Amino acid sequence: MNLIELLALAAPILLKGTGYTLVFAFAAMFGGLLVGFVLAVARILPSRWCRVPATLYVSMMRGTPLLVQVFIIYYGLPSIGISFEPLTAGVLALSLNAGAYISESLRGAILGISRGQWSAGYSLGLTYRQNLYYVVMPQALRLAVPSMSNTLISLIKDTSLVSVITVTELLLATKDVIATTFQPLPLYLAAAGIYWVLSLCLEHVQRRLERHFGRAQAA
């Protein structure tokens, strides 16, 4: 079987795996953004009861490998009566992990907003929550876009890790084709190329967002 025939045979399976990878990654991106926002706000609140647990969570998630976290959620939690389907476990692990990194980006951006902006909001009679929502957060998002985008782009590549719990995505689809064709090098290179193209597309979106927020800030 020559290279063209091999790729023609593998293309439908790889494209199907790519579709699952995109659905899987965007679900994890959405979850990561929600988790990251909650953690970022908790870490800047005056209350230690909110700040300390959020800080410990971020430290734990950033200080342990994502693969170990996947194993704990999928293989470890059933021992205490909590079990998830492979897809749910994968999305949950990626969301919780990405949320820790996104929270750091958001927290740094929020702290980068000058105290004068907070004071201006308070002078208008805004509460802490209103000040954060209407004044500080819109400005912080502009600062956090590059860092958050890098984390979300990494999610595309990190989806390959969940193949270890039999979640159907690009890498697992590639392994299935290799098992029948015994041609690992060209197929792994094809999978790497697909991951690269997906990352390039997200990088393009990131640049457009940066230009958009840059123009908004200039205005």
VEXDO-374370 format. One line per field, with one value per residue: y, z, x of N, C-alpha, C in turn; residue number from 1; residue in three letters. Coordinates in Angstrom, 3 decimals, m for minus. Each point is the difference from the previous one (the first is absolute). Example, Ala and Ser with C-alpha at 12.3 -4.5 7.8 and 13.67 -1.06 7.14 Angstrom:
<sekols>
n_Y m5.690,1.050 $
n_Z 7.800,m0.720 $
n_X 13.190,m0.350 $
ca_Y 1.190,1.190 $
ca_Z 0.000,0.060 $
ca_X m0.890,0.820 $
c_Y 1.200,1.090 $
c_Z 0.000,0.730 $
c_X 0.900,m0.770 $
fikol 1,2 $
marfi ALA,SER $
</sekols>
This chain:
<sekols>
n_Y m1.197,0.837,1.124,0.227,m1.286,0.044,1.193,m0.507,m1.107,0.718,0.747,m0.859,m0.927,0.545,0.256,m1.220,m0.489,0.750,m0.423,m1.230,0.158,0.578,m0.924,m0.931,0.599,0.299,m1.228,m0.462,0.699,m0.315,m1.268,0.046,0.668,m0.850,m1.083,0.440,0.394,m1.107,m0.710,0.700,0.011,m1.315,0.043,0.857,m0.852,0.922,m0.829,m0.389,m0.099,1.023,0.865,m0.507,m0.471,1.167,0.596,m0.779,0.216,1.283,0.054,m0.678,0.697,1.080,m0.576,m0.508,m1.116,0.497,m0.826,0.389,1.233,m0.338,m0.621,1.066,0.823,m0.666,m0.234,1.178,0.933,m0.955,0.037,1.268,m0.706,0.660,m0.203,0.081,0.318,m0.724,0.326,m0.269,m1.107,m0.188,0.377,m0.716,m0.978,0.131,0.051,m0.933,m0.666,0.197,m0.253,m0.851,m0.324,m0.143,m0.553,m0.553,m0.268,m0.396,m0.713,m0.380,m0.236,m0.594,m0.631,m0.162,m0.037,1.242,0.322,0.892,m1.105,m0.698,0.973,0.043,m1.341,m0.024,0.949,m0.927,m0.546,m0.552,m1.167,m0.827,m0.700,1.106,0.433,m1.206,m0.066,1.240,0.116,m0.901,m0.873,0.943,0.781,m0.810,m0.189,1.293,0.162,m0.757,0.614,0.574,0.208,0.433,0.690,0.249,0.207,0.707,0.574,0.053,0.386,0.554,0.314,0.576,0.190,m0.029,0.641,0.427,m0.239,0.278,0.755,m0.335,1.291,m0.086,0.212,1.023,0.042,m0.229,0.875,0.750,m0.290,0.222,1.043,0.384,m0.342,0.591,1.088,0.047,1.235,m0.106,0.040,m0.389,m0.925,m0.234,0.047,m0.763,m0.751,0.001,m0.233,m0.878,m0.475,0.023,m0.523,m0.834,m0.167,m0.118,m0.730,m0.609,m0.117,m0.307,m0.788,m0.481,0.035,m0.533,m0.832,m0.204,m0.067,m0.830,m0.673,m0.068,m0.172,m0.938,m0.428,0.042,m0.533 $
n_Z 0.000,m1.038,0.062,m1.280,m0.271,0.734,m0.484,m1.201,0.420,0.465,m1.091,m0.389,0.427,m0.593,m1.051,0.134,0.194,m1.073,m0.546,0.476,m0.495,m1.070,m0.081,0.210,m0.858,m0.835,0.273,m0.088,m1.143,m0.307,0.361,m0.694,m0.928,0.182,0.051,m1.070,m0.493,0.419,m0.404,m1.132,m0.032,0.273,m0.875,m0.472,0.464,0.809,m0.173,1.109,0.384,m0.810,0.464,1.223,0.032,m0.572,0.869,0.960,m0.486,m0.246,1.199,0.456,m0.719,0.312,1.199,m0.607,m0.567,m1.165,m0.437,1.073,m0.312,m1.259,0.426,0.772,m0.975,m0.944,0.537,0.563,m0.546,m0.950,0.566,m0.146,m1.049,m0.557,m0.979,m1.070,m1.032,m0.899,m0.829,0.942,0.304,m1.310,m0.299,1.043,m0.310,m1.288,0.308,0.926,m0.866,m1.114,0.813,0.500,m1.233,m0.440,1.182,m0.210,m1.246,0.399,0.977,m0.777,m0.928,0.910,0.512,m1.320,0.324,m0.298,1.211,m0.875,m0.756,1.027,0.314,m1.339,0.000,1.086,m0.648,m0.918,1.158,m0.769,0.153,0.867,0.048,0.087,0.880,0.544,m0.085,0.378,0.971,0.917,0.015,m0.576,0.871,1.011,m0.606,m0.290,1.265,0.295,m1.092,m0.128,1.327,0.062,m1.096,0.555,1.127,m0.678,m0.622,1.190,0.228,m1.193,0.425,1.087,m0.972,m0.542,1.169,m0.364,m1.003,1.127,0.000,m1.176,0.148,m0.857,m0.369,m0.447,1.149,0.662,m0.809,0.192,1.287,m0.165,m0.762,0.891,0.849,m1.050,m0.027,1.267,m0.100,1.102,m0.679,m1.171,0.742,0.768,m1.113,m0.543,1.103,0.010,m1.311,0.323,1.044,m0.851,m0.963,0.911,0.421,m1.266,m0.148,1.147,m0.457,m1.156,0.647,0.635,m1.153,m0.539,1.039,m0.103,m1.331,0.186,0.997,m0.838,m1.051,0.723,0.383,m1.278,m0.335 $
n_X 0.849,m0.141,0.717,m0.266,0.143,1.107,0.347,m0.279,0.613,1.017,m0.137,m0.953,0.849,1.064,m0.758,m0.490,1.221,0.305,m1.121,0.254,1.229,m0.559,m0.958,0.894,0.852,m1.001,m0.445,1.253,0.070,m1.247,0.213,1.138,m0.695,m1.020,0.760,0.668,m1.178,m0.614,1.042,0.037,m1.333,m0.012,1.010,m0.891,m0.910,m0.479,m1.016,0.639,m1.275,0.014,0.880,0.034,m1.269,m0.304,0.805,m0.468,m1.202,0.271,0.570,m1.037,m0.873,0.689,m0.021,m1.070,0.487,m0.372,0.934,0.693,m0.345,0.276,1.100,0.233,m0.409,0.673,1.215,0.302,m0.774,m0.060,1.222,m0.427,m0.399,1.023,m0.840,0.778,m0.766,0.696,m0.993,m0.905,0.667,0.132,m1.242,m0.393,0.858,m0.277,m1.290,0.122,0.757,m0.713,m1.026,0.902,0.384,m1.233,m0.222,1.196,m0.367,m1.210,0.505,1.017,m0.933,m0.777,1.054,0.079,m1.272,0.239,0.424,0.478,0.046,0.488,0.865,0.215,0.006,0.791,0.677,m0.288,0.367,0.949,m0.609,0.600,m1.130,m0.716,0.872,0.007,m1.322,m0.285,0.890,0.277,m1.006,m0.768,0.657,m0.276,m1.161,0.127,0.396,m1.067,m0.462,1.210,0.057,m1.266,0.268,1.178,m0.669,m0.899,1.032,0.588,m1.262,0.166,1.221,m0.496,m0.888,1.226,0.124,m1.215,0.856,0.700,m1.105,0.504,0.310,m0.989,1.252,0.702,0.639,m1.120,m0.593,1.079,m0.067,m1.292,0.314,0.903,m0.965,m0.577,0.762,0.366,m0.497,0.755,1.159,m0.484,m0.584,1.058,0.740,m0.929,m0.030,1.340,m0.094,m0.933,0.714,1.009,m0.752,m0.488,1.251,0.368,m1.091,0.269,1.252,m0.585,m0.845,1.061,0.675,m1.097,m0.074,1.310,m0.151,m1.038,0.566,1.051,m0.853,m0.665,1.205,0.449,m1.211 $
ca_Y 1.197,1.204,1.060,0.601,m0.953,m0.045,1.207,m0.048,m0.934,0.514,1.340,0.075,m0.306,1.113,1.164,m0.238,0.235,1.436,0.579,m0.267,0.799,1.378,0.057,m0.270,1.131,1.189,m0.239,0.219,1.434,0.658,m0.340,0.632,1.424,0.156,m0.296,1.023,1.259,m0.149,m0.043,1.312,0.895,m0.476,0.297,1.439,0.430,0.243,m1.109,m1.111,m1.250,m0.194,0.148,m1.082,m1.229,0.198,m0.008,m1.385,m0.735,0.368,m0.569,m1.448,m0.351,0.370,m0.729,m1.436,m0.229,m0.157,m1.426,m0.521,0.492,m0.808,m1.316,0.129,0.205,m1.128,m1.280,0.114,0.385,m1.104,m0.733,0.627,0.054,1.051,m0.497,0.773,m0.564,0.481,1.338,0.947,0.066,0.742,1.422,0.512,0.132,1.107,1.249,0.339,0.340,1.271,1.055,0.487,0.886,1.171,0.852,0.778,1.054,0.990,0.655,0.944,1.117,0.808,0.746,0.985,1.196,0.952,0.241,1.148,m0.484,m0.439,1.191,0.714,m0.724,0.219,1.387,0.037,m0.708,m1.423,m0.951,m0.755,m0.895,0.812,0.559,m1.083,m0.450,1.052,0.863,m0.662,m1.216,0.260,0.400,m1.126,m0.983,0.418,m0.346,m1.440,m0.762,m0.806,m1.115,m0.958,m0.648,m1.031,m1.136,m0.660,m0.685,m1.203,m1.013,m0.809,m1.040,m0.799,m0.999,m1.286,m0.758,m0.739,m1.264,m1.092,m0.501,m0.472,1.036,0.049,1.277,m0.149,m0.925,m1.362,m0.388,m0.303,m1.297,m1.033,m0.220,m0.632,m1.406,m0.781,0.233,m0.178,1.087,1.030,1.286,0.968,0.312,0.912,1.282,0.584,0.495,1.193,1.081,0.460,0.794,1.251,0.835,0.473,1.027,1.187,0.644,0.685,1.132,1.053,0.574,0.762,1.275,0.850,0.485,0.998,1.238,0.541,0.616,1.118,1.140,0.442,0.693,1.268,0.876 $
ca_Z 0.000,m0.056,0.934,m0.400,0.342,1.461,0.472,m0.462,0.891,1.375,0.072,0.648,1.426,0.642,0.009,1.037,1.274,0.127,0.402,1.432,0.726,0.059,0.921,1.315,0.423,0.234,1.245,1.092,0.024,0.670,1.419,0.564,0.177,1.159,1.206,0.145,0.446,1.411,0.808,m0.026,0.886,1.379,0.470,0.268,1.016,1.302,0.928,m0.044,m0.203,m1.456,m0.620,0.326,m0.747,m1.434,m0.191,0.145,m1.181,m1.146,0.225,m0.179,m1.403,m0.789,0.489,m0.287,m1.437,m0.476,m0.164,1.331,0.313,m0.785,0.641,1.286,m0.240,m0.676,0.656,1.454,0.651,0.183,1.249,1.062,m0.449,m1.002,m1.286,m1.171,m1.308,m0.460,m0.575,1.086,0.806,m0.749,m0.029,1.363,0.334,m0.759,0.458,1.315,m0.167,m0.721,0.846,0.910,m0.753,m0.429,1.174,0.213,m1.022,0.357,1.262,m0.293,m0.768,0.906,0.878,m0.816,m0.145,1.042,1.085,m0.361,m0.666,1.065,0.728,m0.851,0.086,1.319,0.068,m0.687,0.816,m0.335,1.012,m0.400,m1.090,m1.186,m0.423,m0.641,m1.226,m1.012,m0.183,0.034,m0.810,m1.437,m0.263,0.304,m1.080,m1.077,0.390,0.209,m1.236,m0.505,0.884,0.000,m1.312,m0.014,0.777,m0.761,m1.120,0.558,0.210,m1.213,0.075,1.216,m0.191,m0.332,1.230,0.451,m0.736,0.919,0.618,m1.137,m0.609,m1.437,m0.540,m1.123,0.262,0.092,m1.363,m0.687,0.494,m0.577,m1.385,0.051,0.381,m1.167,m1.145,0.445,m0.573,1.043,m0.262,m0.782,0.643,1.111,m0.602,m0.462,1.196,0.467,m0.918,0.289,1.235,m0.345,m0.734,0.965,0.825,m0.841,m0.115,1.267,0.095,m0.841,0.786,1.086,m0.524,m0.304,1.283,0.526,m0.757,0.345,1.331,m0.086,m0.544,1.002,1.065,m0.547,m0.105 $
ca_X m0.849,0.818,m0.384,m1.276,m1.048,m0.094,m0.670,m1.388,m0.689,m0.045,m0.596,m1.324,0.100,0.698,m0.890,m1.010,0.682,0.213,m1.278,m0.174,0.987,m0.476,m1.144,0.548,0.816,m0.819,m0.742,0.950,0.291,m1.123,0.085,1.185,m0.271,m0.877,0.784,1.034,m0.598,m0.376,1.225,0.648,m0.751,0.185,1.355,0.192,m0.954,0.635,m0.244,0.961,m0.732,m0.060,1.317,0.935,m0.310,0.243,1.455,0.451,m0.468,0.831,1.327,m0.073,m0.238,1.177,1.169,m0.098,m0.187,m1.376,m0.292,m0.325,m1.341,m0.942,m0.084,m0.700,m1.426,m0.642,0.265,0.073,m1.253,m0.965,0.233,m0.791,m1.384,m0.231,0.507,m0.368,0.285,1.308,m0.069,m0.243,1.219,1.009,m0.368,0.117,1.423,0.576,m0.608,0.539,1.407,0.105,m0.539,1.041,0.902,m0.759,m0.219,1.215,0.014,m1.010,0.367,1.070,m0.558,m0.820,0.903,0.698,m0.836,0.401,m0.957,m0.812,m1.208,m0.898,m0.464,m0.958,m1.263,m0.607,m0.479,m1.297,m0.979,m0.060,0.445,1.194,m0.366,m0.272,1.285,0.749,m0.668,m0.180,1.167,1.300,0.091,0.172,1.378,0.883,m0.098,0.895,1.366,0.150,m0.262,1.125,0.336,m1.102,m0.035,1.045,m0.503,m1.050,0.657,0.622,m1.037,m0.110,1.032,m0.187,m1.055,0.611,0.261,m1.165,m0.107,0.336,m1.238,m0.804,m0.829,0.255,0.448,0.916,1.106,m0.526,m0.371,1.260,0.468,m0.856,0.425,1.320,m0.185,m0.422,0.886,1.394,0.789,m0.092,0.654,m0.786,m1.282,0.268,0.338,m1.267,m0.700,0.724,m0.342,m1.363,0.081,0.672,m0.958,m0.994,0.640,0.170,m1.319,m0.286,0.916,m0.579,m1.099,0.613,0.494,m1.155,m0.524,0.925,m0.189,m1.312,0.056,0.925,m0.714,m0.987,0.695,0.453,m1.161 $
c_Y 1.250,1.093,0.596,m0.916,m0.059,1.206,0.044,m0.928,0.600,1.294,0.035,m0.220,1.148,1.249,m0.160,0.232,1.465,0.704,m0.206,0.844,1.435,0.157,m0.127,1.210,1.219,m0.156,0.264,1.474,0.757,m0.264,0.680,1.489,0.252,m0.218,1.103,1.311,m0.066,0.029,1.364,0.972,m0.405,0.402,1.488,0.526,0.221,m1.197,m1.112,m1.330,m0.289,m0.067,m1.208,m1.309,0.135,m0.034,m1.413,m0.832,0.283,m0.598,m1.507,m0.385,0.335,m0.819,m1.493,m0.204,m0.193,m1.468,m0.636,0.450,m0.773,m1.358,0.071,0.109,m1.247,m1.328,0.077,0.284,m1.136,m0.779,0.623,0.256,1.074,m0.461,0.841,m0.827,0.573,1.427,1.048,0.172,0.808,1.487,0.612,0.227,1.181,1.347,0.440,0.426,1.351,1.159,0.578,0.975,1.269,0.954,0.861,1.149,1.105,0.767,1.037,1.214,0.917,0.844,1.059,1.260,0.945,0.182,1.200,m0.398,m0.489,1.216,0.766,m0.673,0.227,1.417,0.173,m0.756,m1.481,m0.840,m0.721,m0.888,0.784,0.604,m1.038,m0.333,1.065,0.781,m0.799,m1.170,0.271,0.411,m1.165,m1.045,0.355,m0.396,m1.507,m0.811,m0.811,m1.222,m1.058,m0.750,m1.103,m1.238,m0.776,m0.727,m1.295,m1.109,m0.911,m1.154,m0.915,m1.035,m1.373,m0.860,m0.859,m1.262,m1.186,m0.528,m0.295,1.032,0.088,1.420,m0.308,m1.028,m1.436,m0.503,m0.371,m1.362,m1.140,m0.302,m0.701,m1.485,m0.879,0.146,m0.225,1.026,1.172,1.362,0.958,0.386,0.919,1.393,0.713,0.569,1.260,1.197,0.555,0.843,1.370,0.955,0.562,1.106,1.292,0.761,0.764,1.186,1.171,0.685,0.860,1.364,0.960,0.569,1.081,1.328,0.663,0.716,1.174,1.246,0.547,0.803,1.379,1.010,0.528 $
c_Z 0.000,0.902,m0.338,0.358,1.514,0.538,m0.429,0.884,1.387,0.126,0.659,1.500,0.740,0.070,1.033,1.382,0.245,0.433,1.473,0.835,0.154,0.972,1.435,0.520,0.303,1.249,1.200,0.107,0.749,1.501,0.676,0.235,1.217,1.304,0.250,0.509,1.488,0.888,0.053,0.938,1.459,0.541,0.240,1.034,1.335,0.948,m0.169,m0.266,m1.490,m0.601,0.240,m0.725,m1.498,m0.298,0.087,m1.218,m1.201,0.130,m0.254,m1.468,m0.875,0.378,m0.222,m1.494,m0.366,m0.129,1.335,0.399,m0.751,0.660,1.315,m0.227,m0.568,0.735,1.527,0.667,0.108,1.289,1.176,m0.476,m1.003,m1.324,m1.144,m1.253,m0.494,m0.540,1.081,0.860,m0.704,m0.025,1.380,0.365,m0.722,0.469,1.338,m0.095,m0.683,0.852,0.943,m0.709,m0.451,1.172,0.291,m0.997,0.362,1.268,m0.239,m0.754,0.888,0.918,m0.770,m0.250,1.173,1.039,m0.316,m0.704,1.024,0.710,m0.809,0.047,1.321,0.116,m0.708,0.760,m0.315,1.179,m0.504,m1.205,m1.292,m0.560,m0.758,m1.356,m1.094,m0.310,m0.183,m0.987,m1.503,m0.363,0.223,m1.120,m1.166,0.311,0.037,m1.275,m0.470,0.856,0.016,m1.319,m0.083,0.766,m0.788,m1.214,0.486,0.238,m1.213,0.049,1.209,m0.142,m0.323,1.237,0.416,m0.829,0.911,0.718,m1.080,m0.511,m1.477,m0.420,m1.021,0.254,0.070,m1.370,m0.800,0.417,m0.593,m1.443,m0.043,0.319,m1.185,m1.187,0.323,m0.663,0.989,m0.395,m0.836,0.673,1.206,m0.523,m0.506,1.180,0.535,m0.885,0.267,1.271,m0.289,m0.703,0.952,0.873,m0.784,m0.150,1.273,0.216,m0.832,0.728,1.134,m0.488,m0.319,1.291,0.590,m0.732,0.360,1.345,0.012,m0.542,0.995,1.113,m0.472,m0.111,1.356 $
c_X 0.886,m0.585,m1.362,m1.165,m0.205,m0.762,m1.462,m0.827,m0.208,m0.797,m1.375,0.053,0.677,m0.880,m1.110,0.595,0.257,m1.280,m0.274,0.958,m0.468,m1.168,0.481,0.766,m0.848,m0.867,0.902,0.377,m1.090,0.047,1.178,m0.193,m0.891,0.769,1.023,m0.551,m0.340,1.240,0.677,m0.693,0.209,1.365,0.251,m0.984,0.715,m0.098,1.033,m0.702,m0.181,1.402,0.912,m0.346,0.267,1.487,0.556,m0.404,0.887,1.393,0.009,m0.144,1.193,1.225,m0.038,m0.261,m1.470,m0.369,m0.381,m1.407,m1.075,m0.191,m0.774,m1.501,m0.659,0.174,m0.060,m1.329,m1.021,0.197,m0.736,m1.430,m0.329,0.595,m0.545,0.231,1.331,m0.037,m0.195,1.246,1.079,m0.275,0.174,1.466,0.633,m0.548,0.598,1.460,0.161,m0.495,1.034,0.932,m0.719,m0.229,1.217,0.091,m0.979,0.372,1.096,m0.514,m0.836,0.880,0.783,m0.812,0.286,m1.098,m0.891,m1.285,m1.019,m0.605,m1.031,m1.364,m0.709,m0.562,m1.337,m1.082,m0.118,0.447,1.254,m0.312,m0.245,1.285,0.818,m0.591,0.022,1.275,1.292,0.089,0.113,1.426,0.961,m0.027,0.914,1.438,0.226,m0.131,1.208,0.299,m1.092,m0.064,1.047,m0.445,m1.045,0.570,0.654,m1.013,m0.160,0.996,m0.202,m1.116,0.575,0.226,m1.187,m0.240,0.293,m1.231,m1.042,m0.997,0.372,0.355,1.097,1.087,m0.478,m0.426,1.243,0.532,m0.825,0.405,1.350,m0.119,m0.387,0.951,1.470,0.927,0.011,0.555,m0.848,m1.315,0.178,0.381,m1.262,m0.790,0.664,m0.328,m1.391,m0.026,0.613,m0.966,m1.063,0.572,0.189,m1.319,m0.346,0.934,m0.506,m1.158,0.559,0.483,m1.141,m0.601,0.898,m0.151,m1.333,0.038,0.961,m0.657,m1.014,0.669,0.490,m1.130,m0.429 $
fikol 1,2,3,4,5,6,7,8,9,10,11,12,13,14,15,16,17,18,19,20,21,22,23,24,25,26,27,28,29,30,31,32,33,34,35,36,37,38,39,40,41,42,43,44,45,46,47,48,49,50,51,52,53,54,55,56,57,58,59,60,61,62,63,64,65,66,67,68,69,70,71,72,73,74,75,76,77,78,79,80,81,82,83,84,85,86,87,88,89,90,91,92,93,94,95,96,97,98,99,100,101,102,103,104,105,106,107,108,109,110,111,112,113,114,115,116,117,118,119,120,121,122,123,124,125,126,127,128,129,130,131,132,133,134,135,136,137,138,139,140,141,142,143,144,145,146,147,148,149,150,151,152,153,154,155,156,157,158,159,160,161,162,163,164,165,166,167,168,169,170,171,172,173,174,175,176,177,178,179,180,181,182,183,184,185,186,187,188,189,190,191,192,193,194,195,196,197,198,199,200,201,202,203,204,205,206,207,208,209,210,211,212,213,214,215,216,217,218,219 $
marfi MET,ASN,LEU,ILE,GLU,LEU,LEU,ALA,LEU,ALA,ALA,PRO,ILE,LEU,LEU,LYS,GLY,THR,GLY,TYR,THR,LEU,VAL,PHE,ALA,PHE,ALA,ALA,MET,PHE,GLY,GLY,LEU,LEU,VAL,GLY,PHE,VAL,LEU,ALA,VAL,ALA,ARG,ILE,LEU,PRO,SER,ARG,TRP,CYS,ARG,VAL,PRO,ALA,THR,LEU,TYR,VAL,SER,MET,MET,ARG,GLY,THR,PRO,LEU,LEU,VAL,GLN,VAL,PHE,ILE,ILE,TYR,TYR,GLY,LEU,PRO,SER,ILE,GLY,ILE,SER,PHE,GLU,PRO,LEU,THR,ALA,GLY,VAL,LEU,ALA,LEU,SER,LEU,ASN,ALA,GLY,ALA,TYR,ILE,SER,GLU,SER,LEU,ARG,GLY,ALA,ILE,LEU,GLY,ILE,SER,ARG,GLY,GLN,TRP,SER,ALA,GLY,TYR,SER,LEU,GLY,LEU,THR,TYR,ARG,GLN,ASN,LEU,TYR,TYR,VAL,VAL,MET,PRO,GLN,ALA,LEU,ARG,LEU,ALA,VAL,PRO,SER,MET,SER,ASN,THR,LEU,ILE,SER,LEU,ILE,LYS,ASP,THR,SER,LEU,VAL,SER,VAL,ILE,THR,VAL,THR,GLU,LEU,LEU,LEU,ALA,THR,LYS,ASP,VAL,ILE,ALA,THR,THR,PHE,GLN,PRO,LEU,PRO,LEU,TYR,LEU,ALA,ALA,ALA,GLY,ILE,TYR,TRP,VAL,LEU,SER,LEU,CYS,LEU,GLU,HIS,VAL,GLN,ARG,ARG,LEU,GLU,ARG,HIS,PHE,GLY,ARG,ALA,GLN,ALA,ALA $
</sekols>
